[in-house]
Amino acid sequence: MKNIFTEHPKQVSETYLQHMQKALSFSLKLSWMSLHALIHAFLPFLCVTSVSEKIKEMNEVLQKRKNLH
C-alpha cells in the first residue's frame, strides 16, 4: 500500500522530515526573494541581481535532487 506522505520524499532519497525541512527552507527563501522582487519593482537600483542569483542557486539544488531518482 502506498503511503502518500512518503512516496514523493523517497523519490528524492529523503525521509518525510528531511523533505519537510527542505520544502520549508525553499518556502522561506521564495518568500524572501518575493520581498526583494517587490522592492526591486519600485526601486530598480536595489536588489538588482539578488533574486536571479538565488533562483539559479535553487535551480541547481533542484536539478541535483531530480537526478537522484
PDB file of N, CA, C and O in Angstrom, chain B, residues numbered from 101:
ATOM      1  N   MET B 101       0.845  -1.185   0.000  1.00  0.00           N
ATOM      2  CA  MET B 101       0.000   0.000   0.000  1.00  0.00           C
ATOM      3  C   MET B 101       0.885   1.242   0.000  1.00  0.00           C
ATOM      4  O   MET B 101       1.836   1.334   0.777  1.00  0.00           O
ATOM      5  N   LYS B 102       0.572   2.192  -0.868  1.00  0.00           N
ATOM      6  CA  LYS B 102       1.352   3.412  -0.966  1.00  0.00           C
ATOM      7  C   LYS B 102       1.051   4.347   0.198  1.00  0.00           C
ATOM      8  O   LYS B 102      -0.093   4.479   0.634  1.00  0.00           O
ATOM      9  N   ASN B 103       2.100   4.988   0.687  1.00  0.00           N
ATOM     10  CA  ASN B 103       1.938   5.995   1.726  1.00  0.00           C
ATOM     11  C   ASN B 103       2.102   7.352   1.051  1.00  0.00           C
ATOM     12  O   ASN B 103       3.197   7.690   0.602  1.00  0.00           O
ATOM     13  N   ILE B 104       1.037   8.125   0.977  1.00  0.00           N
ATOM     14  CA  ILE B 104       1.080   9.398   0.255  1.00  0.00           C
ATOM     15  C   ILE B 104       2.021  10.413   0.900  1.00  0.00           C
ATOM     16  O   ILE B 104       2.422  11.381   0.254  1.00  0.00           O
ATOM     17  N   PHE B 105       2.376  10.203   2.158  1.00  0.00           N
ATOM     18  CA  PHE B 105       3.272  11.128   2.848  1.00  0.00           C
ATOM     19  C   PHE B 105       4.744  10.833   2.571  1.00  0.00           C
ATOM     20  O   PHE B 105       5.588  11.720   2.699  1.00  0.00           O
ATOM     21  N   THR B 106       5.056   9.605   2.195  1.00  0.00           N
ATOM     22  CA  THR B 106       6.467   9.251   1.995  1.00  0.00           C
ATOM     23  C   THR B 106       6.812   8.901   0.548  1.00  0.00           C
ATOM     24  O   THR B 106       7.990   8.765   0.220  1.00  0.00           O
ATOM     25  N   GLU B 107       5.826   8.755  -0.312  1.00  0.00           N
ATOM     26  CA  GLU B 107       6.089   8.338  -1.691  1.00  0.00           C
ATOM     27  C   GLU B 107       7.015   9.333  -2.413  1.00  0.00           C
ATOM     28  O   GLU B 107       8.046   8.932  -2.954  1.00  0.00           O
ATOM     29  N   HIS B 108       6.663  10.594  -2.424  1.00  0.00           N
ATOM     30  CA  HIS B 108       7.499  11.584  -3.108  1.00  0.00           C
ATOM     31  C   HIS B 108       8.844  11.792  -2.409  1.00  0.00           C
ATOM     32  O   HIS B 108       9.869  11.810  -3.092  1.00  0.00           O
ATOM     33  N   PRO B 109       8.892  11.950  -1.094  1.00  0.00           N
ATOM     34  CA  PRO B 109      10.202  12.093  -0.449  1.00  0.00           C
ATOM     35  C   PRO B 109      11.166  10.950  -0.801  1.00  0.00           C
ATOM     36  O   PRO B 109      12.360  11.181  -0.989  1.00  0.00           O
ATOM     37  N   LYS B 110      10.651   9.728  -0.889  1.00  0.00           N
ATOM     38  CA  LYS B 110      11.504   8.600  -1.265  1.00  0.00           C
ATOM     39  C   LYS B 110      12.060   8.775  -2.672  1.00  0.00           C
ATOM     40  O   LYS B 110      13.177   8.341  -2.951  1.00  0.00           O
ATOM     41  N   GLN B 111      11.293   9.406  -3.563  1.00  0.00           N
ATOM     42  CA  GLN B 111      11.743   9.629  -4.933  1.00  0.00           C
ATOM     43  C   GLN B 111      12.977  10.526  -4.993  1.00  0.00           C
ATOM     44  O   GLN B 111      13.761  10.432  -5.937  1.00  0.00           O
ATOM     45  N   VAL B 112      13.157  11.383  -4.009  1.00  0.00           N
ATOM     46  CA  VAL B 112      14.329  12.267  -3.963  1.00  0.00           C
ATOM     47  C   VAL B 112      15.275  11.852  -2.835  1.00  0.00           C
ATOM     48  O   VAL B 112      16.074  12.654  -2.352  1.00  0.00           O
ATOM     49  N   SER B 113      15.171  10.601  -2.430  1.00  0.00           N
ATOM     50  CA  SER B 113      16.058   9.995  -1.416  1.00  0.00           C
ATOM     51  C   SER B 113      16.053  10.747  -0.095  1.00  0.00           C
ATOM     52  O   SER B 113      17.107  11.021   0.479  1.00  0.00           O
ATOM     53  N   GLU B 114      14.862  11.079   0.381  1.00  0.00           N
ATOM     54  CA  GLU B 114      14.716  11.771   1.659  1.00  0.00           C
ATOM     55  C   GLU B 114      13.636  11.104   2.492  1.00  0.00           C
ATOM     56  O   GLU B 114      12.747  10.420   1.984  1.00  0.00           O
ATOM     57  N   THR B 115      13.750  11.330   3.789  1.00  0.00           N
ATOM     58  CA  THR B 115      12.670  10.916   4.671  1.00  0.00           C
ATOM     59  C   THR B 115      11.592  12.005   4.625  1.00  0.00           C
ATOM     60  O   THR B 115      11.797  13.080   4.060  1.00  0.00           O
ATOM     61  N   TYR B 116      10.465  11.705   5.219  1.00  0.00           N
ATOM     62  CA  TYR B 116       9.385  12.692   5.288  1.00  0.00           C
ATOM     63  C   TYR B 116       9.856  13.976   5.964  1.00  0.00           C
ATOM     64  O   TYR B 116       9.583  15.072   5.474  1.00  0.00           O
ATOM     65  N   LEU B 117      10.569  13.845   7.096  1.00  0.00           N
ATOM     66  CA  LEU B 117      11.028  15.026   7.837  1.00  0.00           C
ATOM     67  C   LEU B 117      12.117  15.788   7.086  1.00  0.00           C
ATOM     68  O   LEU B 117      12.135  17.018   7.110  1.00  0.00           O
ATOM     69  N   GLN B 118      13.023  15.074   6.420  1.00  0.00           N
ATOM     70  CA  GLN B 118      14.039  15.751   5.611  1.00  0.00           C
ATOM     71  C   GLN B 118      13.384  16.546   4.486  1.00  0.00           C
ATOM     72  O   GLN B 118      13.767  17.681   4.204  1.00  0.00           O
ATOM     73  N   HIS B 119      12.392  15.930   3.850  1.00  0.00           N
ATOM     74  CA  HIS B 119      11.691  16.601   2.764  1.00  0.00           C
ATOM     75  C   HIS B 119      10.933  17.824   3.274  1.00  0.00           C
ATOM     76  O   HIS B 119      10.917  18.867   2.621  1.00  0.00           O
ATOM     77  N   MET B 120      10.312  17.691   4.435  1.00  0.00           N
ATOM     78  CA  MET B 120       9.593  18.817   5.026  1.00  0.00           C
ATOM     79  C   MET B 120      10.556  19.978   5.286  1.00  0.00           C
ATOM     80  O   MET B 120      10.256  21.131   4.976  1.00  0.00           O
ATOM     81  N   GLN B 121      11.709  19.655   5.855  1.00  0.00           N
ATOM     82  CA  GLN B 121      12.702  20.690   6.152  1.00  0.00           C
ATOM     83  C   GLN B 121      13.163  21.382   4.866  1.00  0.00           C
ATOM     84  O   GLN B 121      13.262  22.608   4.830  1.00  0.00           O
ATOM     85  N   LYS B 122      13.441  20.620   3.822  1.00  0.00           N
ATOM     86  CA  LYS B 122      13.892  21.198   2.551  1.00  0.00           C
ATOM     87  C   LYS B 122      12.784  22.058   1.940  1.00  0.00           C
ATOM     88  O   LYS B 122      13.053  23.161   1.462  1.00  0.00           O
ATOM     89  N   ALA B 123      11.552  21.570   1.951  1.00  0.00           N
ATOM     90  CA  ALA B 123      10.434  22.327   1.384  1.00  0.00           C
ATOM     91  C   ALA B 123      10.189  23.628   2.154  1.00  0.00           C
ATOM     92  O   ALA B 123       9.908  24.667   1.556  1.00  0.00           O
ATOM     93  N   LEU B 124      10.297  23.563   3.469  1.00  0.00           N
ATOM     94  CA  LEU B 124      10.123  24.781   4.272  1.00  0.00           C
ATOM     95  C   LEU B 124      11.252  25.782   4.012  1.00  0.00           C
ATOM     96  O   LEU B 124      11.021  26.990   3.980  1.00  0.00           O
ATOM     97  N   SER B 125      12.470  25.276   3.826  1.00  0.00           N
ATOM     98  CA  SER B 125      13.576  26.195   3.543  1.00  0.00           C
ATOM     99  C   SER B 125      13.375  26.864   2.191  1.00  0.00           C
ATOM    100  O   SER B 125      13.666  28.050   2.041  1.00  0.00           O
ATOM    101  N   PHE B 126      12.880  26.116   1.200  1.00  0.00           N
ATOM    102  CA  PHE B 126      12.577  26.715  -0.098  1.00  0.00           C
ATOM    103  C   PHE B 126      11.462  27.750   0.043  1.00  0.00           C
ATOM    104  O   PHE B 126      11.522  28.816  -0.569  1.00  0.00           O
ATOM    105  N   SER B 127      10.468  27.445   0.832  1.00  0.00           N
ATOM    106  CA  SER B 127       9.355  28.367   1.037  1.00  0.00           C
ATOM    107  C   SER B 127       9.838  29.686   1.630  1.00  0.00           C
ATOM    108  O   SER B 127       9.439  30.759   1.177  1.00  0.00           O
ATOM    109  N   LEU B 128      10.693  29.604   2.639  1.00  0.00           N
ATOM    110  CA  LEU B 128      11.223  30.822   3.252  1.00  0.00           C
ATOM    111  C   LEU B 128      12.089  31.611   2.274  1.00  0.00           C
ATOM    112  O   LEU B 128      11.997  32.836   2.210  1.00  0.00           O
ATOM    113  N   LYS B 129      12.929  30.911   1.515  1.00  0.00           N
ATOM    114  CA  LYS B 129      13.773  31.582   0.522  1.00  0.00           C
ATOM    115  C   LYS B 129      12.922  32.268  -0.542  1.00  0.00           C
ATOM    116  O   LYS B 129      13.210  33.397  -0.938  1.00  0.00           O
ATOM    117  N   LEU B 130      11.875  31.588  -1.003  1.00  0.00           N
ATOM    118  CA  LEU B 130      10.993  32.175  -2.011  1.00  0.00           C
ATOM    119  C   LEU B 130      10.257  33.397  -1.473  1.00  0.00           C
ATOM    120  O   LEU B 130      10.064  34.378  -2.192  1.00  0.00           O
ATOM    121  N   SER B 131       9.851  33.339  -0.217  1.00  0.00           N
ATOM    122  CA  SER B 131       9.194  34.495   0.401  1.00  0.00           C
ATOM    123  C   SER B 131      10.147  35.684   0.466  1.00  0.00           C
ATOM    124  O   SER B 131       9.766  36.814   0.159  1.00  0.00           O
ATOM    125  N   TRP B 132      11.376  35.424   0.865  1.00  0.00           N
ATOM    126  CA  TRP B 132      12.401  36.468   0.940  1.00  0.00           C
ATOM    127  C   TRP B 132      12.678  37.050  -0.452  1.00  0.00           C
ATOM    128  O   TRP B 132      12.805  38.264  -0.614  1.00  0.00           O
ATOM    129  N   MET B 133      12.769  36.161  -1.457  1.00  0.00           N
ATOM    130  CA  MET B 133      13.005  36.623  -2.825  1.00  0.00           C
ATOM    131  C   MET B 133      11.824  37.453  -3.335  1.00  0.00           C
ATOM    132  O   MET B 133      12.013  38.425  -4.067  1.00  0.00           O
ATOM    133  N   SER B 134      10.629  37.071  -2.952  1.00  0.00           N
ATOM    134  CA  SER B 134       9.443  37.821  -3.346  1.00  0.00           C
ATOM    135  C   SER B 134       9.507  39.249  -2.811  1.00  0.00           C
ATOM    136  O   SER B 134       9.171  40.200  -3.517  1.00  0.00           O
ATOM    137  N   LEU B 135       9.933  39.388  -1.578  1.00  0.00           N
ATOM    138  CA  LEU B 135      10.087  40.710  -0.992  1.00  0.00           C
ATOM    139  C   LEU B 135      11.146  41.514  -1.751  1.00  0.00           C
ATOM    140  O   LEU B 135      10.947  42.695  -2.035  1.00  0.00           O
ATOM    141  N   HIS B 136      12.258  40.879  -2.076  1.00  0.00           N
ATOM    142  CA  HIS B 136      13.310  41.561  -2.839  1.00  0.00           C
ATOM    143  C   HIS B 136      12.798  41.988  -4.211  1.00  0.00           C
ATOM    144  O   HIS B 136      13.095  43.091  -4.670  1.00  0.00           O
ATOM    145  N   ALA B 137      12.033  41.123  -4.862  1.00  0.00           N
ATOM    146  CA  ALA B 137      11.476  41.462  -6.177  1.00  0.00           C
ATOM    147  C   ALA B 137      10.501  42.628  -6.072  1.00  0.00           C
ATOM    148  O   ALA B 137      10.467  43.490  -6.951  1.00  0.00           O
ATOM    149  N   LEU B 138       9.716  42.660  -5.010  1.00  0.00           N
ATOM    150  CA  LEU B 138       8.785  43.766  -4.804  1.00  0.00           C
ATOM    151  C   LEU B 138       9.549  45.072  -4.606  1.00  0.00           C
ATOM    152  O   LEU B 138       9.192  46.097  -5.188  1.00  0.00           O
ATOM    153  N   ILE B 139      10.586  45.037  -3.797  1.00  0.00           N
ATOM    154  CA  ILE B 139      11.421  46.230  -3.599  1.00  0.00           C
ATOM    155  C   ILE B 139      12.030  46.661  -4.924  1.00  0.00           C
ATOM    156  O   ILE B 139      12.023  47.845  -5.261  1.00  0.00           O
ATOM    157  N   HIS B 140      12.555  45.701  -5.673  1.00  0.00           N
ATOM    158  CA  HIS B 140      13.185  45.999  -6.960  1.00  0.00           C
ATOM    159  C   HIS B 140      12.188  46.602  -7.952  1.00  0.00           C
ATOM    160  O   HIS B 140      12.559  47.442  -8.772  1.00  0.00           O
ATOM    161  N   ALA B 141      10.938  46.180  -7.879  1.00  0.00           N
ATOM    162  CA  ALA B 141       9.919  46.717  -8.795  1.00  0.00           C
ATOM    163  C   ALA B 141       9.771  48.228  -8.645  1.00  0.00           C
ATOM    164  O   ALA B 141       9.598  48.943  -9.632  1.00  0.00           O
ATOM    165  N   PHE B 142       9.839  48.705  -7.418  1.00  0.00           N
ATOM    166  CA  PHE B 142       9.668  50.135  -7.169  1.00  0.00           C
ATOM    167  C   PHE B 142      10.984  50.900  -7.130  1.00  0.00           C
ATOM    168  O   PHE B 142      11.030  52.090  -7.443  1.00  0.00           O
ATOM    169  N   LEU B 143      12.047  50.214  -6.746  1.00  0.00           N
ATOM    170  CA  LEU B 143      13.369  50.837  -6.644  1.00  0.00           C
ATOM    171  C   LEU B 143      14.360  49.969  -7.419  1.00  0.00           C
ATOM    172  O   LEU B 143      15.123  49.215  -6.816  1.00  0.00           O
ATOM    173  N   PRO B 144      14.354  50.067  -8.752  1.00  0.00           N
ATOM    174  CA  PRO B 144      15.111  49.140  -9.588  1.00  0.00           C
ATOM    175  C   PRO B 144      16.625  49.167  -9.379  1.00  0.00           C
ATOM    176  O   PRO B 144      17.330  48.284  -9.867  1.00  0.00           O
ATOM    177  N   PHE B 145      17.114  50.142  -8.679  1.00  0.00           N
ATOM    178  CA  PHE B 145      18.544  50.212  -8.390  1.00  0.00           C
ATOM    179  C   PHE B 145      18.912  49.368  -7.167  1.00  0.00           C
ATOM    180  O   PHE B 145      20.094  49.207  -6.866  1.00  0.00           O
ATOM    181  N   LEU B 146      17.921  48.833  -6.464  1.00  0.00           N
ATOM    182  CA  LEU B 146      18.140  47.940  -5.323  1.00  0.00           C
ATOM    183  C   LEU B 146      17.840  46.499  -5.727  1.00  0.00           C
ATOM    184  O   LEU B 146      17.017  46.244  -6.606  1.00  0.00           O
ATOM    185  N   CYS B 147      18.508  45.584  -5.082  1.00  0.00           N
ATOM    186  CA  CYS B 147      18.263  44.147  -5.297  1.00  0.00           C
ATOM    187  C   CYS B 147      18.354  43.772  -6.783  1.00  0.00           C
ATOM    188  O   CYS B 147      17.553  42.983  -7.284  1.00  0.00           O
ATOM    189  N   VAL B 148      19.328  44.339  -7.466  1.00  0.00           N
ATOM    190  CA  VAL B 148      19.426  44.193  -8.921  1.00  0.00           C
ATOM    191  C   VAL B 148      19.600  42.739  -9.348  1.00  0.00           C
ATOM    192  O   VAL B 148      18.921  42.287 -10.270  1.00  0.00           O
ATOM    193  N   THR B 149      20.482  42.008  -8.706  1.00  0.00           N
ATOM    194  CA  THR B 149      20.714  40.607  -9.117  1.00  0.00           C
ATOM    195  C   THR B 149      20.400  39.598  -8.034  1.00  0.00           C
ATOM    196  O   THR B 149      20.547  38.397  -8.260  1.00  0.00           O
ATOM    197  N   SER B 150      19.977  40.040  -6.873  1.00  0.00           N
ATOM    198  CA  SER B 150      19.804  39.115  -5.752  1.00  0.00           C
ATOM    199  C   SER B 150      18.794  38.007  -6.041  1.00  0.00           C
ATOM    200  O   SER B 150      19.038  36.848  -5.705  1.00  0.00           O
ATOM    201  N   VAL B 151      17.675  38.346  -6.656  1.00  0.00           N
ATOM    202  CA  VAL B 151      16.641  37.340  -6.917  1.00  0.00           C
ATOM    203  C   VAL B 151      17.095  36.363  -7.999  1.00  0.00           C
ATOM    204  O   VAL B 151      16.955  35.151  -7.833  1.00  0.00           O
ATOM    205  N   SER B 152      17.630  36.869  -9.089  1.00  0.00           N
ATOM    206  CA  SER B 152      18.046  35.980 -10.174  1.00  0.00           C
ATOM    207  C   SER B 152      19.165  35.046  -9.728  1.00  0.00           C
ATOM    208  O   SER B 152      19.190  33.884 -10.132  1.00  0.00           O
ATOM    209  N   GLU B 153      20.087  35.529  -8.908  1.00  0.00           N
ATOM    210  CA  GLU B 153      21.167  34.672  -8.409  1.00  0.00           C
ATOM    211  C   GLU B 153      20.625  33.573  -7.502  1.00  0.00           C
ATOM    212  O   GLU B 153      21.059  32.424  -7.591  1.00  0.00           O
ATOM    213  N   LYS B 154      19.685  33.917  -6.634  1.00  0.00           N
ATOM    214  CA  LYS B 154      19.097  32.910  -5.737  1.00  0.00           C
ATOM    215  C   LYS B 154      18.302  31.871  -6.523  1.00  0.00           C
ATOM    216  O   LYS B 154      18.317  30.687  -6.184  1.00  0.00           O
ATOM    217  N   ILE B 155      17.610  32.312  -7.569  1.00  0.00           N
ATOM    218  CA  ILE B 155      16.851  31.369  -8.405  1.00  0.00           C
ATOM    219  C   ILE B 155      17.807  30.381  -9.060  1.00  0.00           C
ATOM    220  O   ILE B 155      17.524  29.184  -9.105  1.00  0.00           O
ATOM    221  N   LYS B 156      18.941  30.870  -9.568  1.00  0.00           N
ATOM    222  CA  LYS B 156      19.937  29.976 -10.164  1.00  0.00           C
ATOM    223  C   LYS B 156      20.438  28.960  -9.143  1.00  0.00           C
ATOM    224  O   LYS B 156      20.562  27.775  -9.452  1.00  0.00           O
ATOM    225  N   GLU B 157      20.726  29.423  -7.926  1.00  0.00           N
ATOM    226  CA  GLU B 157      21.192  28.517  -6.871  1.00  0.00           C
ATOM    227  C   GLU B 157      20.141  27.465  -6.536  1.00  0.00           C
ATOM    228  O   GLU B 157      20.456  26.283  -6.399  1.00  0.00           O
ATOM    229  N   MET B 158      18.892  27.902  -6.405  1.00  0.00           N
ATOM    230  CA  MET B 158      17.818  26.964  -6.073  1.00  0.00           C
ATOM    231  C   MET B 158      17.621  25.960  -7.204  1.00  0.00           C
ATOM    232  O   MET B 158      17.364  24.783  -6.951  1.00  0.00           O
ATOM    233  N   ASN B 159      17.738  26.414  -8.444  1.00  0.00           N
ATOM    234  CA  ASN B 159      17.585  25.517  -9.585  1.00  0.00           C
ATOM    235  C   ASN B 159      18.672  24.446  -9.584  1.00  0.00           C
ATOM    236  O   ASN B 159      18.396  23.286  -9.890  1.00  0.00           O
ATOM    237  N   GLU B 160      19.896  24.821  -9.245  1.00  0.00           N
ATOM    238  CA  GLU B 160      20.982  23.837  -9.160  1.00  0.00           C
ATOM    239  C   GLU B 160      20.660  22.762  -8.126  1.00  0.00           C
ATOM    240  O   GLU B 160      20.874  21.575  -8.373  1.00  0.00           O
ATOM    241  N   VAL B 161      20.150  23.173  -6.978  1.00  0.00           N
ATOM    242  CA  VAL B 161      19.779  22.218  -5.932  1.00  0.00           C
ATOM    243  C   VAL B 161      18.660  21.305  -6.435  1.00  0.00           C
ATOM    244  O   VAL B 161      18.720  20.090  -6.247  1.00  0.00           O
ATOM    245  N   LEU B 162      17.653  21.879  -7.066  1.00  0.00           N
ATOM    246  CA  LEU B 162      16.531  21.081  -7.564  1.00  0.00           C
ATOM    247  C   LEU B 162      16.970  20.101  -8.647  1.00  0.00           C
ATOM    248  O   LEU B 162      16.506  18.961  -8.674  1.00  0.00           O
ATOM    249  N   GLN B 163      17.849  20.529  -9.531  1.00  0.00           N
ATOM    250  CA  GLN B 163      18.314  19.643 -10.603  1.00  0.00           C
ATOM    251  C   GLN B 163      19.121  18.469 -10.040  1.00  0.00           C
ATOM    252  O   GLN B 163      19.003  17.345 -10.528  1.00  0.00           O
ATOM    253  N   LYS B 164      19.933  18.726  -9.023  1.00  0.00           N
ATOM    254  CA  LYS B 164      20.685  17.639  -8.390  1.00  0.00           C
ATOM    255  C   LYS B 164      19.746  16.637  -7.739  1.00  0.00           C
ATOM    256  O   LYS B 164      19.954  15.428  -7.837  1.00  0.00           O
ATOM    257  N   ARG B 165      18.709  17.143  -7.071  1.00  0.00           N
ATOM    258  CA  ARG B 165      17.726  16.265  -6.426  1.00  0.00           C
ATOM    259  C   ARG B 165      16.961  15.483  -7.462  1.00  0.00           C
ATOM    260  O   ARG B 165      16.663  14.307  -7.253  1.00  0.00           O
ATOM    261  N   LYS B 166      16.635  16.111  -8.580  1.00  0.00           N
ATOM    262  CA  LYS B 166      15.885  15.462  -9.656  1.00  0.00           C
ATOM    263  C   LYS B 166      16.681  14.292 -10.233  1.00  0.00           C
ATOM    264  O   LYS B 166      16.111  13.263 -10.594  1.00  0.00           O
ATOM    265  N   ASN B 167      17.988  14.457 -10.317  1.00  0.00           N
ATOM    266  CA  ASN B 167      18.845  13.416 -10.901  1.00  0.00           C
ATOM    267  C   ASN B 167      19.085  12.249  -9.965  1.00  0.00           C
ATOM    268  O   ASN B 167      19.697  11.259 -10.367  1.00  0.00           O
ATOM    269  N   LEU B 168      18.617  12.339  -8.720  1.00  0.00           N
ATOM    270  CA  LEU B 168      18.806  11.244  -7.771  1.00  0.00           C
ATOM    271  C   LEU B 168      17.924  10.042  -8.081  1.00  0.00           C
ATOM    272  O   LEU B 168      18.278   8.912  -7.745  1.00  0.00           O
ATOM    273  N   HIS B 169      16.790  10.271  -8.714  1.00  0.00           N
ATOM    274  CA  HIS B 169      15.894   9.128  -8.972  1.00  0.00           C
ATOM    275  C   HIS B 169      15.754   8.831 -10.437  1.00  0.00           C
ATOM    276  O   HIS B 169      15.038   7.903 -10.812  1.00  0.00           O
TER     277      HIS B 169
END
